[in-house]
Amino acid sequence: MQNYDTIATLAIGLAFRWLLFINLLLTDGLLAQSYASGPVIVLDPGHGGKDIGAHHGKCLEKNICLAISQKTRERILALMPESAVYLTREQDEFIPLKHRSAYANDLNADVFISIHCNAFPGNPKAARGSETYVMGLHKTDDNLQVALRENESLLLEQEAMNLQELQTESWIVLNHLQNQYLQQSIALANLVESRFATHHPGQSKGVKQAGFMVLHQASMPAILVEVGFLSHPEESSFLCSSSGQEEIASMLADAISGYFEKTPQFATIAAAPTPQIKAAPIVSNVYKVQLGACMQDPSENPRWAAYQDLEFVCENGVYKVFSGTYMDRESAVSQRDAWRKIGFKDAFVVPICISQE
């Protein structure tokens, strides 16, 4: 005999869950759009998890890239409060290469910047300094070797091909290069290297082209920055130090800010206000402190149970933990510092734009 009450209850439960799912999708989309009136910037800390990248002793590329990306985000938000800055990873975890650019595409980002450290297989003192790549053909064998080393992350992915296929240049080179973004990518790369040429202790090795898979499907201006050579003993010390990472972050943020000053759709970010012919919506900021991000629902993690009034938001499969709502940035920064003192070292301030029609 059928238990119709049980069947009805299950049906109602399934319907409720479906409506909740739809609501979450709509909420996530609106939230992602409301976080910035300015550009959306995605920083990609190279490597991560089982993919350590280059290394010099205990100094690992994956850790340096994450630290520089986090510091760069802070600098960008200080220079461009209207912007939204996302990281493809917030912790030491392995992210497949194609998922990194896909994340930027899902956010409809305005630029994608992948951050890496270089390495030289020969004399460790023979190569130092920065170089920035845009997607394109390999102009020299050196460019090919750099691309091959960075693309080796594919071997750690489940769907990866064998090394012989990986080293086939025809596979690495982008077959459908989106030419409409190439000039903007080159412009951004030039700005980055101009800062490094002036301030980087190893100076700049210039802008180059190579076939990096992480840039392969980015539907926006995209660059890969090699911030220095871990194989060089002096440069390794610079890259491993907190002060060196701060310097690199400052150079990157300054270049990114300069790029958007010259980009027509965001030129008003750094320019003086001009009279408006039509009345525009009033836009104001409130601020939140982001404490962390993870792939699992943090509401079920006992780590957060001891803290009150936390907000959990899921964006593109990543759960983010926020604290407080502040009307001015100074108050948010003060609370950010308080969170950092009790152990949340990666806490940072997020501006949220509110439009009043």
CORBEL-V866739 format. One record per helix or strand. SS is the DSSP state (hx for helix, st for strand). FROM is the first residue (numbers start at 1). TO is the last residue. If there is no record, write none. Layout:
ss->{SS SS}
from->{FROM FROM}
to->{TO TO}
This chain:
ss->{hx st st st st st hx st hx st st hx hx hx hx st hx st hx hx hx st hx hx st st hx st}
from->{4 40 48 51 55 59 61 84 97 111 130 141 163 169 179 204 213 221 233 242 264 282 298 302 310 318 329 348}
to->{34 45 48 51 56 60 79 87 106 118 135 156 166 172 199 210 215 229 240 261 269 294 300 304 315 326 341 356}
